[in-house]
Amino acid sequence: METIKKKRMISPFKILAIGFATVILTGGILLSLPVSSISGESTSLLDSIFTATSAVCVTGLVVVDTGTYWSLFGQGVILTLIEIGGLGFMAMSTIFALLVGKRISLRERLIMQEAYNTFTLQGIISHVRYMLIFTVTVQGIASLILMTQFIPLYGVGTGIYYGVFHSISAFNNAGFDLLGDFTSLTVLNENKIILITIGMLINIGGLGYLVWREIFGSIKTRKKLKNFSLHTKVVLMISAVLLITGTLAMLIFEWNNPVTMEHMTFGNKLTNSFFSATTPRTAGFNSISNSDMTAASKLVTMIYMFIGGSPGSTAGGVKTTTLGIVIFTLISVLKGRDETEVFGKRLSQPTVYRAVSVFMLGISIVIVGVMILSISEVGAAFEIILYEVLSAFGTVGLTQGLTPTLSITGRVVITIIMYLGRVGPLTVMLALAGKQEKVNIKYPEGKLLIG
């Protein structure tokens, strides 16, 4: 009876944290097997777990080249881990339960509510069904489009496989590619169809299932944008501002860069600028050399990596809504308001506290990660280390060449940061904190000087 009670007391936060860790460990063991590498030799467990973490956390940082190191079996494992990481292991277990006719318990519904950041338990199972249908549909259409480009380049069999692999990787914001030699999409940066398709997949996956469900629902009911939920309004507004601003910034900063865009046509410059503004939002692909970008472009990229995508999506980072709440709170303070106001709505204090906590925890994780890597990675420049840590935390997958040369300590640290970035720093902290209890006590008010 005591064992049963302890199981019931496990919080949703702990189940999510343990669940992701279990999937990572299983994937790491599979990737360490000789059958997973082209050479037929076993891969070190550390490198295998690093790759599995990168796949489950849909990051894309790799210590070995995906296209030339892993066998078809190994790539299949990585692709499966990406899909599980993008949808979430709770969605995969729910889908399996529905297929075998198992009833979904209230506790499992509570865990899914926490995992997908939904506001209510009502309709949570139908939401999982929608996620599956939406994912398969989008990935299927994108795969067909990419096949039209990959088949002429690599042949029918490889072209079909490349189309499916890169479609799944892009939709889940993973950033894994099969083009070889750590080149990502730089060898195809003049193919507008591939860049636009993958860029759109990244944006679609990064907006979140709840947002797309409301958008498609509004088409049927002819609901206007002003009648959308506050969540969808904030996500669409922040995402649009980031995408447009980032595209213009990349276009300006890289226009005359001889190593990246100077010799491109205007159309290719615009396409690559759009792609370069999209991928830092936790995707990990790159069409131009990251290390050869201007300092301004690198700064924009690092800021975007920290922000990431939106809640309930396949993306990582602190999320667009967190940034929005921090900005709107600042605006409200400057206006002399006591509460945070957004689009004529008032945000509750717990929502604001949670957003600020996520933001500050994110900054703290990045600072600690940079400090440790500054010691362990002898000779690496501060900018390159900061770029690597932000990429890991935002589950982005972009690098300036540091990942393959990381020390053992560096690989462990980056693995942990990828895990924290995907599961969520606040979720992990709450899981470690144990049971939360509400205290009905109010202490005397104190005063502190600020500013």
C-alpha positions in Angstrom: 0.0 0.0 0.0 2.9 2.4 0.8 4.4 1.7 -2.6 1.1 2.5 -4.3 0.7 5.7 -2.4 4.3 6.8 -3.3 3.5 6.2 -7.0 0.4 8.3 -6.7 2.4 11.1 -5.1 4.8 11.4 -8.0 4.1 14.8 -9.5 3.5 15.4 -13.2 6.8 17.4 -13.3 8.8 14.4 -12.1 7.1 12.0 -14.5 7.9 14.4 -17.5 11.5 14.7 -16.4 12.0 11.0 -15.8 10.1 10.1 -19.0 12.4 12.2 -21.2 15.4 10.8 -19.5 14.3 7.3 -20.0 13.7 7.8 -23.7 17.2 9.4 -24.0 18.9 6.5 -22.2 17.1 3.9 -24.3 18.1 5.8 -27.5 21.6 6.1 -26.3 22.0 2.4 -25.7 20.6 1.6 -29.2 22.9 4.1 -30.8 25.9 2.6 -29.0 25.3 -0.8 -30.7 27.6 -1.8 -33.6 24.6 -2.1 -35.9 24.0 1.7 -35.5 27.3 2.8 -37.2 28.4 2.4 -40.8 31.7 1.0 -39.6 30.0 -1.7 -37.6 31.9 -0.7 -34.5 30.4 0.3 -31.2 30.0 4.0 -30.4 31.0 5.3 -27.0 28.1 5.5 -24.6 28.8 9.2 -24.0 28.6 10.1 -27.7 25.5 7.9 -28.1 23.7 9.6 -25.2 24.8 13.0 -26.5 23.3 12.2 -29.9 20.1 10.7 -28.3 19.7 13.8 -26.1 20.1 16.0 -29.2 17.5 14.0 -31.0 14.9 13.7 -28.2 15.4 17.3 -27.3 15.1 18.2 -31.0 18.4 20.1 -30.9 20.6 19.0 -33.8 24.0 19.4 -32.2 26.2 16.4 -33.2 29.6 15.2 -32.3 29.7 12.9 -35.4 28.3 13.6 -38.8 24.7 12.1 -39.1 24.9 11.3 -42.8 28.3 9.6 -42.9 28.7 8.0 -39.5 25.4 6.4 -38.6 24.0 3.4 -40.5 20.4 3.2 -41.8 19.4 1.6 -38.5 21.2 4.3 -36.5 19.5 7.1 -38.6 16.2 5.3 -38.1 16.7 5.4 -34.3 17.6 9.1 -34.5 14.5 9.8 -36.6 12.3 8.0 -34.2 13.8 9.9 -31.2 13.2 13.1 -33.1 9.5 12.3 -33.6 9.1 11.2 -30.0 10.8 14.4 -28.8 8.7 16.6 -31.0 5.4 15.2 -30.2 6.3 14.4 -26.6 6.6 10.9 -25.1 3.2 11.4 -23.4 1.6 11.8 -26.8 3.3 8.7 -28.2 2.2 6.6 -25.1 -1.4 8.0 -25.4 -1.5 7.2 -29.1 -0.4 3.6 -28.3 -2.9 3.3 -25.5 -5.7 4.5 -27.8 -4.7 1.9 -30.5 -4.9 -1.0 -28.0 -8.1 0.3 -26.5 -6.6 1.3 -23.1 -8.5 3.9 -21.0 -6.6 7.1 -20.3 -6.6 7.8 -16.6 -7.2 11.2 -14.9 -3.5 11.3 -13.8 -2.3 10.7 -17.3 -4.5 13.5 -18.5 -3.0 15.8 -15.8 0.5 14.9 -17.0 -0.5 15.7 -20.6 -2.0 19.0 -19.6 1.4 20.0 -18.0 3.3 18.6 -21.0 1.4 20.5 -23.7 0.7 23.7 -21.7 -3.1 23.4 -22.2 -5.4 25.5 -20.0 -7.9 22.7 -19.2 -8.2 19.0 -19.1 -11.3 19.1 -21.3 -10.6 17.8 -24.8 -7.0 16.8 -24.0 -7.3 13.4 -25.8 -8.9 14.9 -28.9 -6.0 17.4 -28.8 -3.5 14.5 -28.9 -5.4 13.0 -31.9 -5.3 16.4 -33.6 -1.5 16.7 -33.0 -1.0 13.3 -34.7 -3.2 14.1 -37.7 -1.7 17.6 -38.1 1.9 16.2 -37.8 1.4 13.4 -40.3 -0.4 15.7 -42.8 2.2 18.5 -42.7 5.2 16.2 -42.8 3.6 14.2 -45.6 3.0 17.2 -47.8 6.4 18.6 -47.1 8.1 15.3 -47.8 6.5 15.2 -51.3 7.7 18.7 -52.0 11.2 18.0 -50.9 11.3 14.8 -52.9 10.8 16.8 -56.1 14.1 18.4 -55.3 16.1 15.6 -53.8 15.3 12.9 -56.3 16.9 14.7 -59.3 20.0 15.3 -57.1 20.4 11.9 -55.4 18.3 9.4 -57.2 14.8 7.9 -56.5 15.6 5.8 -53.4 17.9 8.3 -51.6 15.7 11.3 -52.8 12.6 9.8 -51.2 14.5 9.0 -48.0 16.0 12.4 -47.8 12.6 14.0 -48.3 11.0 12.1 -45.5 14.0 12.5 -43.1 14.4 16.3 -43.6 10.7 16.9 -43.4 10.4 15.2 -40.0 13.6 16.8 -38.8 12.5 20.3 -39.9 8.9 20.1 -38.6 10.2 19.0 -35.2 12.7 21.8 -35.2 15.5 19.2 -34.8 18.1 20.3 -37.4 19.5 16.9 -38.2 20.5 16.5 -41.8 22.0 13.8 -44.0 24.0 15.8 -46.5 27.3 14.9 -44.9 30.5 16.6 -43.6 28.6 18.9 -41.2 27.6 21.1 -44.2 23.9 21.2 -43.3 22.1 23.0 -46.2 25.0 25.3 -47.3 25.5 23.1 -50.4 21.9 23.8 -51.4 21.6 27.5 -50.4 20.5 28.5 -53.9 17.6 26.0 -54.0 14.7 28.3 -53.0 12.1 25.4 -52.9 14.2 23.4 -50.3 15.0 26.5 -48.2 11.4 27.9 -48.2 9.8 24.4 -47.5 12.1 23.7 -44.6 11.8 27.2 -43.3 8.0 27.0 -43.4 8.1 23.6 -41.6 10.2 25.1 -38.9 7.8 28.0 -38.4 4.8 25.7 -38.5 6.2 23.4 -35.9 7.4 26.3 -33.8 4.0 28.0 -33.5 2.4 25.3 -31.5 -0.5 22.9 -32.0 -3.0 25.0 -30.0 -2.4 28.0 -32.2 -2.8 26.0 -35.4 -6.0 24.4 -34.1 -7.5 27.8 -33.4 -6.4 29.1 -36.8 -8.0 26.3 -38.7 -11.0 26.5 -36.5 -11.4 30.2 -37.3 -11.4 29.4 -41.0 -14.4 27.2 -40.5 -16.2 29.6 -38.2 -14.9 32.7 -40.0 -13.7 34.1 -36.7 -11.6 37.3 -37.0 -8.1 37.8 -35.6 -9.4 40.2 -32.9 -11.6 37.4 -31.5 -8.7 34.9 -31.2 -7.6 33.8 -27.7 -5.0 36.0 -25.9 -2.4 33.1 -26.2 -2.8 32.9 -30.0 -2.7 36.7 -30.4 0.6 37.0 -28.4 2.2 34.0 -30.2 1.3 35.3 -33.7 2.4 38.9 -32.9 5.7 38.0 -31.3 6.5 35.4 -33.9 5.7 37.7 -36.8 7.8 40.5 -35.3 10.8 38.2 -34.8 10.6 36.7 -38.3 10.2 40.0 -40.1 12.8 41.9 -38.0 15.2 39.0 -38.2 14.9 38.6 -42.0 15.6 42.3 -42.5 18.5 42.3 -40.0 20.2 39.3 -41.7 19.6 40.9 -45.2 21.3 44.1 -44.1 24.1 42.6 -42.0 25.1 40.0 -44.6 24.4 41.9 -47.8 28.1 42.7 -48.5 29.7 39.8 -46.6 31.9 38.1 -49.3 31.9 34.8 -47.4 28.1 34.5 -47.2 25.7 36.5 -49.4 27.6 39.1 -51.4 27.7 37.1 -54.6 24.1 35.9 -54.4 21.2 37.3 -56.4 18.6 39.4 -54.6 16.2 36.5 -54.6 18.7 34.2 -53.0 19.8 36.8 -50.5 16.2 37.3 -49.4 15.6 33.6 -49.2 18.7 32.9 -47.2 18.0 35.9 -44.9 14.5 34.4 -44.2 16.0 31.0 -43.5 18.8 32.5 -41.3 16.1 34.4 -39.3 14.0 31.2 -39.0 16.6 28.6 -38.0 17.8 30.2 -34.7 14.2 29.7 -33.4 15.4 26.2 -32.4 15.8 24.5 -35.8 19.5 24.0 -36.3 19.8 24.0 -40.1 21.9 26.6 -41.7 22.2 27.7 -45.4 25.2 30.0 -44.9 28.3 29.5 -42.7 27.6 30.5 -39.1 31.2 31.1 -38.3 31.6 33.5 -41.2 28.6 35.7 -40.4 29.2 39.3 -39.3 29.3 40.0 -35.6 25.9 41.7 -35.8 24.3 38.6 -37.4 25.8 36.3 -34.8 24.4 38.5 -32.0 20.9 38.4 -33.6 21.2 34.6 -33.9 22.2 34.2 -30.2 19.3 36.4 -29.1 16.8 34.3 -31.2 18.3 31.0 -29.9 17.5 32.1 -26.3 14.0 33.1 -27.2 13.1 30.0 -29.2 9.6 29.0 -30.3 6.2 29.0 -28.7 4.6 26.9 -25.9 3.1 23.6 -26.8 5.2 23.4 -30.0 8.2 21.3 -31.1 10.6 24.2 -30.3 12.7 25.0 -27.2 14.0 28.2 -25.7 12.3 30.4 -23.1 9.4 30.7 -25.5 7.8 33.7 -27.3 5.0 34.1 -24.7 7.6 34.3 -21.9 9.4 37.1 -23.8 6.0 38.8 -24.4 5.0 38.7 -20.7 8.4 40.2 -19.7 8.0 43.0 -22.2 4.4 43.7 -21.4 5.2 43.7 -17.7 7.9 46.3 -18.3 5.5 48.4 -20.4 2.9 48.2 -17.7 5.4 49.3 -15.0 6.5 52.2 -17.2 2.8 53.2 -17.5 2.4 53.1 -13.7 0.1 50.1 -13.8 -0.1 47.7 -10.9 -0.8 44.7 -13.1 0.4 43.4 -16.5 -2.0 44.2 -19.3 -2.0 42.6 -22.8 -4.6 43.4 -25.5 -7.1 44.6 -23.0 -6.6 41.6 -20.7 -5.1 41.4 -17.2 -2.5 38.6 -16.5 -2.6 36.9 -13.2 0.4 37.3 -10.8 1.2 33.5 -10.9 1.5 33.7 -14.8 3.8 36.7 -14.5 5.9 35.0 -11.8 6.2 31.8 -13.9 7.3 33.8 -16.9 9.9 35.8 -15.0 11.1 32.6 -13.3 11.6 30.8 -16.7 13.4 33.8 -18.1 15.8 34.1 -15.1 16.4 30.3 -14.9 17.3 30.4 -18.6 19.8 33.1 -18.1 21.2 31.3 -15.0 21.7 28.0 -16.9 23.4 29.8 -19.8 25.8 31.7 -17.4 26.7 28.5 -15.5 27.2 26.6 -18.8 29.5 29.2 -20.2 31.5 29.4 -17.0 32.1 25.6 -17.0 32.9 25.4 -20.7 35.3 28.4 -20.4 37.3 26.2 -18.1 37.0 22.8 -19.9 37.3 24.0 -23.5 40.9 25.3 -23.5 41.6 27.7 -26.3 37.9 28.2 -27.4 36.9 31.8 -27.8 34.2 33.2 -25.4 31.9 34.1 -28.3 32.1 30.5 -29.6 31.4 29.0 -26.2 28.4 31.4 -25.6 27.0 30.5 -29.0 27.3 26.8 -28.2 25.6 27.1 -24.8 22.8 29.2 -26.2 22.3 26.8 -29.0 22.1 23.9 -26.6 19.7 25.6 -24.2 17.4 26.8 -27.0 17.6 23.2 -28.5 18.7 24.9 -31.7 21.7 22.9 -33.0 23.7 25.6 -34.6 27.4 25.7 -33.9 30.6 27.4 -34.9 32.4 24.2 -35.1 32.9 23.6 -31.3 30.6 20.6 -30.9 32.7 17.8 -32.5 35.8 18.9 -30.5 34.1 19.2 -27.1 35.9 17.6 -24.2 34.2 14.9 -22.1 33.2 17.6 -19.5 32.0 19.8 -22.3 29.8 17.0 -23.8 28.3 16.2 -20.5 27.5 19.8 -19.8 26.0 20.4 -23.2 23.9 17.2 -22.9 22.5 18.4 -19.6 21.8 21.9 -21.0 19.9 20.4 -24.0 17.8 18.3 -21.6 17.0 21.3 -19.4 16.1 23.4 -22.5 13.7 20.8 -23.9 12.0 19.6 -20.7 11.9 23.2 -19.4 14.1 24.6 -16.6 11.1 25.4 -14.5 9.7 21.8 -14.9 13.0 20.3 -13.9 13.3 22.6 -10.9 9.7 21.9 -9.7 10.4 18.1 -10.2 13.5 18.4 -7.9 11.7 20.7 -5.4 9.2 18.0 -4.6 5.6 18.5 -3.4 4.3 22.1 -3.5 2.2 23.3 -0.7 0.1 26.4 -0.5 0.7 28.5 2.6 -2.1 30.7 3.8 0.2 33.1 5.6 0.9 36.7 4.7 4.0 38.2 6.1 4.4 41.9 7.0 5.2 44.1 4.1 8.8 45.1 3.7 10.4 47.8 1.5 13.5 47.7 -0.8 15.1 50.4 -2.9 15.0 49.5 -6.6 16.9 51.1 -9.6 
